[in-house]
Amino acid sequence: MSYHTNYIGYKQTNKQIGFGEATIATGGALLPITTIIDGAVALLPLLIPFIGNMFKHPARDAIAIIDNIKPQLASSQPRDRLALVIASANRISPDARDVSAEKLFAWYKINYPNDYKSLLPQDKEYYNSILITGIQKYPDGNNFWNNSKMAMFTNQEINYNANPIQAASNILTNVTKSTSSLLLYLGIGLGLFLILKKKKK
């Protein structure tokens, strides 16, 4: 079976595989993280040949996937690395979600603490959304929730390389996700401010 590796942005030099670069074909624009993840998914069978026979022993298989992907993560660029983490997690059984949270997601965040400086704000938001969905979808167990939360990018990290408009939008989005009442109070406060400003004129 052959695997599709000629998608836009795919690049292989020596043992380093890159597929998130801006290219002439993309007009110099960076690929969206979902496209990079698709590329990582296509490469997983090449990086981990036995991956097609997983899910028989969830925890053991999860550790095997993680251990085999770590060398590739070390030689990857930040966006490619994030894509490989997400693609690998998608191949881990939900029954081993605690292993994935601790030994892949939290491990990645601890061992690559500066990746957030190179990732796009939307990359980090997408990554966080996967962890949030996991917490909402599955019950806790073996510190699954706690490790998932520890693995998330903070608001400060998300907005590190965002322009002011993006940063404001990200803050409002996060506020909406956490509590709608806080957003309501912000709206009321802004309305009162505008009314008082008009009266002064």
WOWOWO-V963945 format. One line per field, one symbol per residue. ss: DSSP state (h for helix, s for strand, l for the rest). phi: phi as a letter, one per 30 degrees, with the letter a starting at -180 (. if undefined). burial: 1 if it has 24 or more other C-alpha atoms within 12 Angstrom, else 0. A space follows every 10 residues. Layout:
ss = ???
phi = ???
burial = ???
//
This chain:
ss = llllllllll sssllsssll llllllllll llhhhhhhhh hhhhhhhlhh hhhllllhhh hhhhhhhhhh hhhhlllhhh hhhhhhhhhh lllhhhhhhh hhhhhhhhhh hlllhhhlll hhhhhhhhhh hhhhhhhlll lllhhhhhhh hlllhhhhll lllhhhhhhh hhhhhhhhlh hhhhhhhhhh hhhhhhhhhh l
phi = .ccdbcddjd abbhcccbbc ddbddciidd dddddddedd dddedddbed ddcdidbedd ddddddddde ddddccdedd dedddddddd ccdedcdddd ddccdddedd dbdceedcdd edddddeddd dddddddcdd lhiedddddd ddddedddce ccdedddddd ddddddddad dddddddddd dddddddddd d
burial = 0000001111 1000001111 1000000001 1111111111 1111101100 1001000010 1111110111 0110011111 1111111111 1111111111 1111111110 0100110111 1111111111 1101100000 0001101111 1110101111 0100000001 1001000000 0000000000 0000000000 0
//
